[in-house]
Amino acid sequence: MAQGKDSLQQILDDVASAAFATPDRGRVADYIPELARVNPDQFAVAVARPGKKTMFAGDAHTPFSIQSVSKVFTLALALGKVGDRLWARVGREPSGQAFDSMILLEQEKGRPRNPFINAGAIVTTDTVLAGSSPRETLGSLLRFVRAAAGDDNIHINESVAQSEITTGHRNFALAHFLLSHGNLANAPDLVLGTYFHQCAIEMTCTQLANAGLFLVGDKAAPRLVSPDRIRRINALMMTCGHYDGSGDYAYRVGLPGKSGVGGGILTIVPGIASVAVWSPGLNNYGNSKLGTEAMQRFADMTGWSVFGSR
Ligand code: GLN
């Protein structure tokens, strides 16, 4: 990256102006009624680096629904709880299918392809839930996320969770299918109640960038998981974090990332930074349209792709 005190800030300002000036903002997720109400004109980007002040541009202090970005935190907790035994219940391969797809789950007898598609995340939530109540589980998850972000002002939006409880029929179908194959230890309504609340965690872009610092793998970052786990979680984010758009994100950005239908994306620059972007409009894969475009611009300008700079 170009040297100079303000160069990173200049890049963030440039990325934000380009995003605000883009007329085609994608489509806000409307299958969760509460998310359909979010204003698509918003955009934010924030960069957290171990031991340095977090930088941002745009609406970086507006909370948004992190949705599937939460699957990264649940995966870290599930691996912490059962270690590699998790892989007996969920795979580590990209699915090439939409996040809520059922087709491979049927072909592969109830073992989801990876922990970031919905079926796989329902299994990791079930793993974290085993032996405790949904309230305790969500308490541990919030504690983890708050410790990661160094910020106690992170909460669950109950209306968003309720909105999904009443409309999330496909997730109920996935959970029941998992149960029919013996791959769910808890009752589907308990697992999904926990899963929908975990998805309804709200964070600002600044908080999310800070919360990703534990995956950067730097000594000055919060040490919440081992270096070995950091490497593995990043590998899964790179290969599976954007569903059937994971190859596209790797091609365009070249960094491990995890998206959510709230329009947030958490991207890790191993050894350097944790970057969060947010713009509510989605592309055809259900990933933030402007967020993806912004990260492509950001990776080009910083030269931070793990595959080399230009
Ligand atoms: N809560 C959402 C769902 O289960 C999460 C999906 C997503 O962010 N891709 O449908």
Residues whose N, C-alpha, C, O or C-beta is under 5 A from the ligand:
A	BS01	LIG	Q67 S68 F99 N118 C199 S259 G260 V261
